[in-house]
C-alpha cells in the first residue's frame, strides 16, 4: 500500500494532465486498479462521517482487509453503528499513510486531481461514467411557478432512459446507446442504423420501449426485462428488432461535453419534428401538445392517464438543456415509482412457505425502509429465493401510493408493489426525492 500512497503524493504534486497519465502508467498494478475502482466507481459505502481514530506506526491490516470491509459496507452487510465501529477498528490498525489510502476509497475522493476519464486512459472502461441527463422536477405549486405558458406537454414514457450517440464522421466512431447510469446497450444494430441517419455529432435523449408483433408497447416489467438483456449483451435478434426509441431531445456533442446548451427547446422541438419522418420505423418523436394554460396542461395529463399512460412532462418552450434536474420541467404523475436498494429477504408463508415472501429494501440514505411483497410473480419469488446472493445489494423499482410514517417511527411506502430489477441503476432514491414525488402526486389527485 505504500506504493499507492506514493502514487497519490506524486499525482497531487503534478499539475500536468499528461504527466499524471505517465505517473499512473508507472504505478500500474492490480492494487492501484482496485484503489481507483473502489474510489471512483459509483459504489456507496453508507458512512457519512469518519469516526475518530489513532493510527499506529506500522499497519496491522492489509489492502485486502480494506477491500473486504468496503465490500461488506457496499452490500449493506454492515450498517449503522456496526459499520462505524468496523471502520474505526480498521483505521486504528492502520499507519497514517495507509489510513489516508483507505479514507480516499471510503470517502470517494482521490484528493490528487485524477478524474474517472483520466483513469480510464490507463485502465480502459474501469470506471463507469454516468450519462448526462436533464431531469424534471416533481409537481408542486412552487415548481409550477417556473412554468411560462404557452408550454409543451409531453407523454411520459414508461420504459428505460437512453442516450443514443451519433458521432461525427470525422471521429470514426460508431453509433452507440447508453443507459442513464452509463452502461452500454448492445445488440441494437437496426436501431443504430436508423439513428445514424439523423444529424451527426448529436446526443439523442429519450426512452427505449419494447413492442409486440402488433406494435403494442409491452409492460415496463416485461419490456425492461428484454432491455436488461441488451445491457448484458444477451438479447436475441428477434428481441432487438422489437426495441423502439422515443426521442424528446437532441444535444450537440459540444453542449453535452460542457453540460449545458444555449438552444431553446422550441428550436429542438422543431428540429426533431422535421427530421423524424415516416421513413423511421424504430425511432419516433414523443407525443407532444402545446398548452396555453394550467387547465390545458391538466387536461392533457388526464387524457394520458385515461389512455393508461404514466403521466406527462410539462416544459417551458424557452428551456435549455442542462445536466441536472431542471426548474423548467415539471413531472405530472399520480402513482410514484422509486428505486430502492435490496437489503434482505423474508421467507414466505402458506402458499409461499418454501419461497420468497417479501423483499426488504431501503432508500440511499436509509431513512425509508420498505417491505415489498406485492407484485412478485411466482417465478420472481422462486428465482430470488434460490439465488439471494445475486439480488442483495441490487436495485429494484417499487411503485406505491406515497410515503408514510411507519409505526416504529421510520418512513415507509403505502401499498408498495414490486415492478422490476433495475440493472441500469447504480444508486437508490433518497428520502428527499421520494418525499417530493409523494407530495406532488397527492396534489394531482
C-alpha positions in Angstrom: 0.0 0.0 0.0 3.0 2.3 0.4 3.2 2.4 -3.4 -0.4 3.6 -3.6 0.4 6.4 -1.1 3.5 7.4 -3.0 1.5 7.4 -6.2 -1.1 9.7 -4.7 1.6 12.1 -3.5 3.2 12.3 -6.9 -0.2 12.8 -8.6 -1.1 15.5 -6.1 2.1 17.5 -6.8 1.9 17.2 -10.6 -0.3 19.8 -12.4 0.2 18.4 -15.9 -2.5 16.0 -17.1 -0.1 14.3 -19.5 2.4 13.8 -16.6 -0.4 12.5 -14.4 -1.1 9.8 -17.0 2.7 8.9 -17.0 2.6 8.5 -13.2 -0.5 6.3 -13.5 1.3 4.1 -16.0 4.4 3.9 -13.8 2.4 2.7 -10.8 0.1 0.5 -12.9 -0.8 -2.6 -10.8 -3.6 -4.8 -9.6 -3.7 -2.8 -6.3 -3.7 0.6 -8.0 -6.5 -0.6 -10.3 -8.6 -1.7 -7.3 -7.9 1.5 -5.5 -9.3 3.6 -8.3 -12.2 1.2 -8.9 -13.4 1.4 -5.2 -12.7 5.2 -5.1 -14.3 6.4 -8.4 -16.9 3.8 -9.4 -20.5 4.5 -8.3 -20.4 2.3 -5.2 -21.8 3.6 -1.9 -20.5 2.7 1.5 -23.0 4.5 3.7 -20.5 6.2 6.0 -21.2 9.9 6.1 -18.8 10.9 9.0 -15.4 9.5 9.6 -15.0 8.1 13.2 -12.1 9.3 15.3 -9.1 7.0 15.2 -5.5 6.8 16.3 -3.1 5.5 13.6 -0.3 3.1 14.6 3.4 3.2 13.4 3.1 0.1 11.3 -0.1 -1.2 9.7 -1.6 -4.4 11.1 -4.1 -4.7 8.2 -3.6 -5.5 4.5 -5.0 -3.8 1.4 -7.2 -7.0 1.1 -8.6 -6.3 4.6 -9.6 -2.8 3.4 -11.3 -4.1 0.3 -13.2 -6.8 2.3 -14.6 -4.2 4.6 -15.6 -1.9 1.7 -17.4 -4.9 0.1 -19.4 -5.5 3.3 -20.3 -1.8 3.5 -21.5 -1.6 -0.1 -23.5 -4.8 0.2 -25.1 -3.4 3.4 -23.9 -6.3 5.5 -22.7 -3.8 7.9 -24.9 -0.7 8.6 -25.4 1.9 11.3 -23.2 1.7 14.4 -21.8 -1.7 13.4 -20.5 -0.1 10.2 -19.0 2.8 12.0 -17.3 0.5 14.6 -15.8 -1.7 11.9 -14.4 1.4 10.1 -12.9 2.8 13.4 -11.4 -0.6 14.2 -9.7 -0.8 10.9 -8.4 2.7 11.0 -6.9 2.1 14.4 -4.8 -0.7 13.0 -3.5 1.5 10.0 -0.5 3.6 9.7 -1.2 7.3 8.9 -0.3 6.7 5.3 -2.5 3.6 4.9 -5.3 5.3 6.7 -5.2 8.0 4.1 -5.4 5.5 1.3 -8.4 3.8 2.9 -10.2 7.1 3.6 -9.8 8.1 -0.1 -11.7 5.0 -1.1 -14.3 5.3 1.7 -15.0 8.9 1.0 -14.9 8.5 -2.8 -12.2 11.2 -3.2 -8.7 10.6 -4.8 -7.5 14.0 -3.5 -4.9 14.1 -6.3 -6.8 15.7 -9.2 -7.4 12.5 -11.1 -10.8 12.1 -12.8 -12.6 8.9 -14.0 -11.8 9.8 -17.6 -8.1 10.0 -16.8 -8.1 6.7 -15.0 -9.9 5.1 -18.0 -7.0 6.1 -20.2 -4.7 3.7 -18.2 -7.4 1.1 -17.2 -9.9 1.2 -20.1 -13.6 1.1 -19.1 -12.7 0.6 -15.4 -14.9 3.4 -14.2 -18.5 3.6 -15.4 -19.2 7.3 -16.1 -22.9 8.2 -15.6 -24.7 9.6 -18.6 -25.6 13.3 -18.6 -29.3 13.8 -18.4 -31.8 16.6 -17.7 -34.4 15.5 -15.2 -37.8 17.0 -14.3 -38.9 18.4 -11.0 -41.8 16.7 -9.2 -45.2 18.5 -9.4 -45.7 21.2 -6.7 -47.1 24.7 -6.6 -43.6 26.1 -6.1 -42.3 24.3 -9.2 -45.3 25.2 -11.3 -44.4 28.9 -10.7 -41.4 28.4 -13.0 -43.6 27.4 -16.0 -44.4 30.1 -18.5 -47.4 29.5 -20.9 -47.6 28.6 -23.7 -45.6 25.5 -22.7 -45.3 22.0 -24.1 -46.8 18.9 -22.5 -45.3 15.6 -23.5 -46.3 12.0 -22.8 -44.2 10.4 -20.0 -42.9 7.1 -21.4 -42.7 4.1 -19.2 -39.5 2.4 -20.4 -35.8 2.7 -19.9 -34.0 6.1 -20.2 -31.5 6.0 -23.0 -29.0 8.3 -24.8 -28.2 7.5 -28.4 -24.9 8.9 -29.5 -24.4 9.7 -33.2 -20.8 10.8 -33.5 -19.3 13.0 -36.3 -18.0 11.3 -39.4 -14.5 12.7 -38.6 -14.4 10.9 -35.3 -14.6 7.5 -37.0 -16.7 6.2 -34.1 -19.9 4.2 -34.4 -23.4 4.9 -33.1 -23.9 3.6 -29.5 -26.6 3.6 -26.8 -26.2 4.0 -23.1 -28.4 3.9 -20.0 -28.6 6.8 -17.5 -26.0 5.0 -15.4 -23.5 5.0 -18.3 -23.8 1.3 -19.2 -24.0 0.4 -22.8 -26.9 -1.3 -24.6 -25.7 -3.9 -27.0 -27.2 -5.8 -30.0 -29.4 -2.9 -31.3 -27.8 -2.8 -34.8 -31.0 -2.0 -36.6 -31.8 0.8 -34.2 -28.3 2.1 -34.6 -28.6 2.1 -38.4 -31.7 4.3 -38.1 -30.0 6.7 -35.6 -27.0 7.1 -37.9 -29.3 8.8 -40.5 -30.1 11.6 -38.1 -27.9 14.7 -37.5 -24.3 13.8 -36.8 -22.4 14.9 -33.7 -25.5 14.9 -31.6 -26.7 13.0 -28.5 -30.3 12.0 -28.6 -32.2 11.7 -25.4 -35.3 9.5 -25.0 -36.7 6.2 -23.8 -36.3 2.7 -25.0 -39.6 0.7 -25.3 -40.3 -2.8 -26.5 -43.3 -3.7 -28.6 -45.1 -6.9 -29.6 -45.8 -8.2 -33.1 -48.7 -5.7 -33.3 -46.6 -2.7 -32.3 -48.3 -2.6 -28.8 -45.9 -1.4 -26.1 -45.1 -4.2 -23.6 -45.5 -3.5 -19.9 -42.5 -1.8 -18.2 -41.6 -5.0 -16.4 -41.6 -7.2 -19.5 -40.0 -4.6 -21.8 -37.2 -3.7 -19.4 -36.6 -7.4 -18.8 -35.7 -7.6 -22.5 -33.7 -4.3 -22.3 -31.7 -5.7 -19.4 -30.6 -8.5 -21.8 -29.3 -5.8 -24.1 -27.2 -4.4 -21.1 -25.8 -7.8 -20.6 -25.3 -8.4 -24.3 -27.6 -11.5 -24.3 -30.5 -10.0 -26.3 -31.7 -12.0 -29.3 -32.1 -10.6 -32.8 -35.8 -11.1 -32.6 -36.0 -9.2 -29.3 -33.7 -6.4 -30.5 -35.9 -6.0 -33.6 -38.8 -5.0 -31.3 -37.0 -2.2 -29.5 -38.2 1.3 -30.2 -36.5 4.6 -29.3 -38.9 7.5 -28.4 -37.0 10.8 -28.5 -37.7 14.1 -26.8 -34.4 15.9 -27.1 -31.2 16.2 -29.1 -28.0 17.9 -27.8 -25.0 18.9 -29.8 -21.9 17.0 -28.7 -20.1 20.2 -27.7 -23.0 21.2 -25.5 -23.2 17.7 -24.0 -19.5 17.9 -23.0 -19.8 21.3 -21.3 -23.1 20.3 -19.5 -25.4 22.9 -20.9 -26.8 24.3 -24.2 -27.8 27.8 -25.3 -30.5 26.5 -27.6 -34.2 26.9 -26.7 -36.2 23.8 -26.5 -38.7 25.3 -29.0 -35.9 25.0 -31.7 -35.1 21.5 -30.7 -38.8 20.6 -30.8 -38.9 21.9 -34.4 -35.8 20.1 -35.5 -36.9 16.7 -34.2 -40.4 17.1 -35.6 -39.0 17.9 -39.0 -36.3 15.1 -39.2 -38.3 12.2 -37.8 -40.3 11.3 -40.8 -42.2 8.2 -41.7 -39.1 6.5 -43.0 -38.1 5.8 -39.5 -39.7 2.6 -38.2 -37.9 2.3 -34.8 -37.4 5.9 -33.9 -40.1 8.5 -33.2 -40.7 11.8 -31.5 -42.6 11.7 -28.2 -46.2 12.7 -28.4 -46.4 16.4 -27.6 -49.0 19.1 -27.3 -48.7 22.9 -26.9 -50.8 24.0 -23.9 -51.7 27.7 -23.3 -52.6 27.5 -19.6 -52.6 25.3 -16.5 -56.1 23.9 -17.2 -54.9 22.7 -20.6 -51.9 21.1 -19.1 -54.1 19.2 -16.6 -56.4 18.1 -19.3 -53.6 16.6 -21.3 -52.3 14.9 -18.2 -55.7 13.3 -17.5 -56.0 12.3 -21.2 -52.8 10.4 -20.9 -53.9 8.7 -17.7 -57.2 7.7 -19.3 -55.2 6.0 -22.1 -53.2 4.0 -19.5 -50.1 6.2 -19.8 -47.9 7.0 -16.9 -48.3 10.8 -17.0 -46.8 13.9 -18.6 -43.8 16.2 -18.5 -44.6 19.9 -18.8 -41.7 22.0 -20.3 -41.0 25.6 -20.9 -40.5 26.3 -24.7 -37.6 28.6 -23.7 -35.9 25.9 -21.5 -32.3 25.0 -22.3 -30.8 21.6 -21.9 -28.6 21.2 -18.8 -27.1 18.3 -17.0 -29.2 18.5 -13.8 -32.8 18.5 -12.6 -34.2 21.5 -14.4 -36.7 24.0 -12.9 -38.1 24.3 -16.5 -39.6 20.8 -16.5 -42.4 19.5 -14.2 -43.4 15.9 -13.9 -47.2 15.1 -13.7 -47.7 11.6 -12.2 -50.1 10.2 -9.6 -48.7 6.9 -8.7 -45.0 7.2 -7.8 -42.1 4.9 -8.6 -38.9 4.8 -6.8 -35.6 3.0 -7.0 -34.6 1.2 -3.7 -31.7 -0.9 -2.7 -32.3 -4.6 -1.7 -31.0 -5.3 1.8 -32.6 -8.7 2.7 -35.3 -11.2 2.1 -38.2 -12.7 4.1 -39.4 -16.3 3.8 -43.0 -16.7 2.7 -45.9 -18.4 4.4 -48.6 -20.8 3.4 -48.5 -20.9 -0.5 -45.0 -19.4 -0.4 -43.7 -21.4 2.6 -40.7 -22.6 0.6 -40.2 -19.4 -1.4 -39.8 -15.7 -1.1 -42.3 -13.8 1.0 -41.0 -10.2 0.7 -38.0 -8.1 -0.3 -36.6 -5.8 2.3 -35.2 -2.6 0.7 -34.3 1.0 1.6 -33.6 4.4 0.3 -30.0 5.5 -0.4 -29.8 7.3 2.9 -31.5 4.5 4.8 -34.3 6.8 6.0 -37.1 5.0 4.1 -37.3 1.2 4.8 -39.8 -0.8 2.8 -41.1 -4.4 2.8 -42.3 -5.4 -0.7 -44.4 -8.5 -1.1 -46.9 -7.5 -3.8 -46.2 -7.5 -7.5 -43.9 -10.5 -7.3 -44.7 -13.4 -9.7 -44.2 -17.0 -8.6 -41.2 -17.1 -10.9 -39.8 -13.9 -9.3 -40.2 -15.5 -5.8 -38.6 -18.8 -6.8 -35.6 -17.2 -8.6 -34.8 -14.6 -5.9 -35.2 -17.1 -3.1 -32.9 -19.7 -4.7 -30.2 -17.1 -5.6 -30.3 -14.3 -2.9 -26.6 -13.5 -3.4 -27.4 -12.3 -6.9 -30.0 -9.8 -5.7 -28.8 -8.5 -2.4 -27.4 -5.0 -2.9 -29.1 -4.6 -6.2 -31.7 -2.0 -7.1 -35.4 -2.6 -7.7 -38.2 -0.3 -8.9 -41.1 0.0 -6.4 -44.5 1.5 -7.2 -46.5 3.0 -4.3 -49.2 5.5 -3.3 -46.7 7.6 -1.5 -44.5 7.9 1.6 -45.9 7.2 5.1 -44.6 7.2 8.7 -44.5 3.6 10.0 -45.5 2.5 13.5 -41.8 2.2 14.6 -41.1 5.8 13.6 -39.3 5.1 10.4 -40.6 6.0 6.9 -42.1 3.5 4.5 -44.3 3.4 1.4 -48.0 2.9 1.3 -49.0 -0.1 -0.8 -45.6 -0.9 -2.2 -45.5 -3.1 -5.3 -42.5 -4.7 -7.0 -42.1 -3.6 -10.6 -38.7 -4.9 -11.7 -35.0 -5.2 -11.0 -33.1 -2.2 -12.3 -29.9 -3.3 -13.9 -29.3 0.2 -15.2 -29.2 1.9 -11.8 -26.3 2.5 -9.5 -27.9 4.2 -6.6 -31.3 4.4 -4.9 -33.5 7.4 -4.4 -33.1 9.4 -1.2 -35.8 10.3 1.3 -36.0 13.9 -0.1 -36.6 12.6 -3.7 -39.3 10.1 -2.5 -41.0 12.8 -0.3 -41.1 15.3 -3.2 -42.6 12.8 -5.6 -45.1 11.7 -2.9 -46.2 15.3 -2.1 -46.5 16.1 -5.8 -48.7 13.0 -6.6 -51.0 13.9 -3.8 -51.6 17.4 -5.1 -52.5 16.0 -8.6 -55.2 13.7 -7.2 
